[in-house]
Amino acid sequence: MKKIRTHLWFDTQAKEAAEFYTSLFSGSSIDHVSRITDTPSGDCDIVSFTLSGEPFMSISAGPIFKFNPSISISVQCETEEEIKKLHKALMEGGTELMPLDTYEFSKKFAWVQDKYGLSWQLNVPNDYSSVKQKISPFLMFVGKVCGKAEEAMEFYTKIFDNSSIDHVYRNEKDEGQKMVDHAEFTLDGQVFMISDSAYDHKFSFNEAISFIVNCRDQQEIDYYWEKLSAVPEAEQCGWLKDKFGVSWQIVPTAMDEMMGKGSKEQMERVTKAFMKMKKFDISELEKAYKGNE
């Protein structure tokens, strides 16, 4: 199991969207579908799926949070034929943010929001042989956090093992400044992309896209919670926000078995238990799963 999973919050379309996305990429699958009940959002479908080897999870939990371009899914395409095919599929019912075209930084590039509102950056790199990961999250730092992308990379790579800042590109006009035009960094072996944008964007990071950190034990949960949580009022059900406004979920790996293999009654007990928590307590979750008072 990879350390970090990208989590997508949908209104009602988590299963539908996962089926659509997995149809677009080779090496993709829907791995598990479950439902939790009696949450503040009602009954929620939870879908675990894989896109070209990268782990995702989605939930249908009502119209509370909406996708915006502050976090996109970046796709490195091998050919122009591939990018055209993806662009056509994702544009059906969607919106174009940057047209499919040739740019200084790319043979072909397009930025679109699909019919669910999720943003995709499609790219044919100048040298595909250097691509380490086909699909990666792309974080764009805007508004109050614009200019903090490099600080964020340094912050995250100090927290996670097997991490590094791999490439940093700056606009020549921003010489001497901390503005990042485009950068790649690795967290526990997984590639992320990041940039600053000084445009007057009308959006910022929110809970529609968060990152699940899979933890072996309580010690790991305590460690990541202490390192990442910076907004006490955002702490709920394993969720937190860091100092840049990015949302994370600090979750024990045991939850996969509890919510994936448990009976309806067991899942209901575990859901009732974690709804009362901020930071997850594995021992209390296990008691609920086993039916122990």
N, C-alpha and C positions, 0 to 999 in steps of 0.2 A: 504493500500500500504506500502510495506517495504521501509525503508529509502534508501537502497543501492541496485543497480542492477549491475550485471556484464555485460559489453558490449564487444561484439566480432566483430572484423572487418574482413570481408571476401572480396575476389576479386569479385566473382559473385555468390557465393554459399550460401548466408545467409538463404534463404528459404529451400534449399535442406538440409543443415546441421541441421537446426532447426527441420525439419521433422525426420531426422535420430536420433538426440539426444532424442527427445520426445518419440520415439518408444522404447527406451531402459529402461526407468524408469517409474515406476508407479507414479501416482500423477502428471503427466506432461501434458502439453497442449500447442498448439500454440494459443496465445490469440488475436493477431492482426497483420495484414500485411498491410503496406502502402508503397507508393512510393513518394519520393520527386524528383523534377526536377530542371534542370539548376543549378547544383552545380559544383564546380571545377572537381568533379569526374563523371559528367554527371548525368543521372537518377539513383537513388539509392533506392533499396528495403530496408525497415526497418521492422524487425520482432520482435515482443514481444512474449516471450514464457516462460514457467515455467517448471523447472525440479525438481521433488520431492518437490514441494512447494517453491522452490527458484527462484526469478525473474531474467530473462536474457533478453538482447536485442541484436540483431545482425543487421549488415548493410552490403550490397553489395556495396562497394565504390571503387573498383579497387585494383590493386596490390601494393598499396603504402606501407602498413605495413604487415609484416609477423609474424605469431605466432612463439614463441620460448619457451623453458622450464622455463624461468624466472618466469612466472605465469602459474600454472597448475590448473585444476579442480580436487579437491580431493573428492573421493567417498568412504564412509564408507559402506562396504558390510556386510550383516548379516551372510552369509554362504559362504562356498567354492564353492558351486554350482553357486551362484550369481556372484562371482568374475570371475569364469571361463567363464560364459556366456558373461559378459561385456568385458572381455579381448579378447575373440574370435571376438566379433562384432567390437570392436575398432581397432583391429589389421588388419582387412581387408583393405588392401591398406596402412596400417600404418607402423610405425617403433617402435621397442622395445628399450626403454632406460634402463630399468631394468627388467629382466625376471620374470615371475610369479613364485614365489618360497616362501619358508619359510625363514624369517629373524629374527634376535634377537628381533626386535621391533614389529614384526607382525606375526600372524598365516600364512597369505598369503598376498603378496604385489606384485604389478606390476606397472611399469611406462611406458606409451606408448604415442606416438604421433599418432593421427588418420590420416586418409587420407586427411584431410584438414590442418594438421599441428598442431592442438590444442593438448596440453599435458594433460594427465589424470593420476592421481595417484590413483590407486585402492588398497583398503586396507581392510583386515578382521581384525579388532582390537581384542586384547586379551579379552576385555570386551565390547561387543556391547551395553550392557545396559547403559553404561556411555556416549554413543554418543548423543550429543545434536542436531546435524544437519547433515543430510546425505551427502549433497553436499556443498562444501565450496571452495572459492578461496585459492590457496596456493602460497605465494610469496617467491621466493628464491633470497636472496641478494648475488650477486656475484660481482666480479671485484672491482670497486671503492667503492661500497657500502657494500662489504662484511664486516661483523663485526658490522653492524648497524641495524640488525634486532630488537634487544631489544630497541634501541633508537627509531626506527620507531613505535613499539608497544606503547611505552610511549607517543610518539607524537600524534598518531591517537586516542588513548583512552582519551586523554585530550580534543580533539576537539569534539568528538561525545558523546551525552548523552547515558545513559544506557550502558556503556562500561566498559571493564575490561580486565586485563591480567590474563588468566585462568590457563595455565600450561606452564612451561618453562623447557625443558630438554637440558642438556649440555653433550657433550662428556667428559668423565673423563680425556682424554688427554689434554683438553682445560681448565683445572681448572685454575681459576684466570683470564681467558680471557672473553671477551664479546661475544664470538662465541655461537650462538644458534643452537643446533642440530635440534630441533623441538619445536615449541611453538604454542599455541592456544590463540587467543584473540577475544573479542567480541566488535563489533561496533554497537551501537543502537540495541542490541538484536541479531545481526547476527554474526555467527562464521567465523573467518578467521584463516588460518594457515600460518606459516612463518618459515624460516630457513636461516642460513648463509651457504655458500659453498665457500671454498677457492680454489677449483679446477680452472684450467685455462679455464674457459668457454669462448666460442666465441660469447656470446650473452649478452644482458642486457634488462632492462625494455624498452618497446616501446608502441606506441599507439594501437597496435593490440588488446590488452586487456586493458580496462579502467574501471573505476567504476563510475556509475551515482549516484549522490546524489540528491534525490528528495526533492525539497524545496517548502514549503507552500507559501512563499511570498518573496518580494524583500529583506527584512531584513535577511532572512535565506541565500539567494543567496550571499548577501554582506558578511555575516559572514564566510561562508565556503570558499569563494573566497579569502578573506583576510588571513584566517588561512592556506590554502593549497598552494596557488600559489607561486612558487619560481623561475619560469623560464619565464620571460616576453615574450620572443620570441615564446613561446609555447602557449600563450593565443590566442584562436580563437574559435568562435562559441560555447562558453560555456565550451571549453576544457581548461585544465591547466595541468602543471606538478608540483609535489611537490619537495621538496629538495632531495628526494631519487631517483627521476626519474620516479615515478609511475604517470600514467595519470588518471585524474578525469574529469568528466563532471558535472558541477553544473547547474541543470536544474529545472525550475519551474514545479510543478505537473500539472499546467494548460496546459502545452505543450501536455500532453496525449490527452486531449480533442480537442485541436486545430488540432493536426496532426492525431488524430484517428477518430474524428467525423466531421471534417470540410470538406467543399466541395473542389473540385480540385482547384478552384480559391483561396479559403481561404488558403489552404496549400501552394500554390505558393507564396502568399503574405507574409505569415509568414516565409517561407524559404528565400525569398529575403531579409526580414528584419533581420533575425538572421545571415545571411551570412556576414553582415556588422559589426556585434558585436564581441567583445571579451567576456566580461561578459554580461550575458543576462539581458536585461531591460524589465521587465514584462509589464510595461505600454505601451512600444513601440510595443511589440509583440501583445498585445491585440488590439491596434489601427490597426495594419496590419490585424489581423484576422477579425475585424469588417469592414475593408475597409475605415477607417478614415484616412484622410491625416494628 
